[in-house]
Amino acid sequence: MNIFLTGATGFVGAELIQSLAKDLHKHFYVLYRSNHKKMLLLEKLDPSFHSRIHFVYGDITNECCDVNDHDINNIPQIDKFYHLAALVKFNFELADELYHINYIGTKHALDLAERLQTKHFLYVSTAYTVGKKDKAEETLHSLESPTHNPYEATKIKAEHIVAQCTTMATSIIRPAIIIGDSKTGEADSNFTLYGFMKALKVFKRKVQRQQDNNSYRLFGDASHSSNFVPVDYVVDVLTVACDYAENHKIYHATNNNPPSNDFIFQTIKHHLDFHQLEVAPLTEINTITDDERVLNSFIDVFAPYFSKSIEFNDDNTAAMMEKAGQSTLNLTDDTLDMIIGMYFKK
């Protein structure tokens, strides 16, 4: 089986290749732009896999991912094309960049997949194409759906062009908030939770420098939950999708028993050893101090993901995993505590 991947030099992509490569009949064609990241990927992969990894220089922001005709003609027909490459940032000032990478980049990936006579295109989106709704089905969301940021909006648009493709089978996989590995705690510190925790570490250092003993409030709703999924579960879903995902179906890689924000905040507070940190309801926002405004500004872009609970239907995923003899996620509090703790040990 021949598998093409974009975004494979990232954390999830590297883990996915490790998982898929256990099947000795699979060969991989990896789009890369940075030689440094290419070498880091090879260092991470089992050396016994290296002979089946073929690198293809390109850039998803250019037509046909900037892959030249010579390379296209020398790549065999592709059975599965995983499009993981994306910009995961929520800032409104990055709207143009998000559009070009997440939406135009997906168009370019589809064009390349067609040139490679791909049989099945698997698009890795996000569960947060749900936008401002409280419940998400494993179906397309309207292009007019209200969203929190341009990241969500570009991923909705990208899902629609994938679903409209008629030249090959297509499937969409939507992970929720990706956190560290449930066995090792290893994580990519660029994902949502880690940006949040990094901001709290920075603020704690500021308070320590000032030798300040005041309490500081994060404003949010501690009673809601956040849909965290360990990276190894996301990789399991993507791996099973290689053999079992069906044409024109959407699969949620989500958590049916998500942790409460109160548990998350208290666990972070414990491992950060920042006991001056408190969580206050949004109804008290009119009493915010100047220093608290600074603290909360650090995490403004993450606020929508901690401000309400969302119900994700994952019937399609459960049925797909069952065919492979696997089950959906069961994330325990102890496992989440370990994953958060591993970040603060670095």
PyMOL commands that set and color helices and strands:
alter all, ss='L'
color gray80, all
select helices_A, chain A and resi 11-20+35-44+47-52+63-66+69-74+92-115+127-130+150-163+192-209+231-244+261-272+282-287+290-298+300-306+315-323+333-345
alter helices_A, ss='H'
color red, helices_A
select strands_A, chain A and resi 2-6+27-32+53-57+80-83+120-124+135-136+169-175+177-179+216-219+228-230+249-253+277-280+311-312
alter strands_A, ss='S'
color yellow, strands_A
deselect
rebuild
show_as cartoon
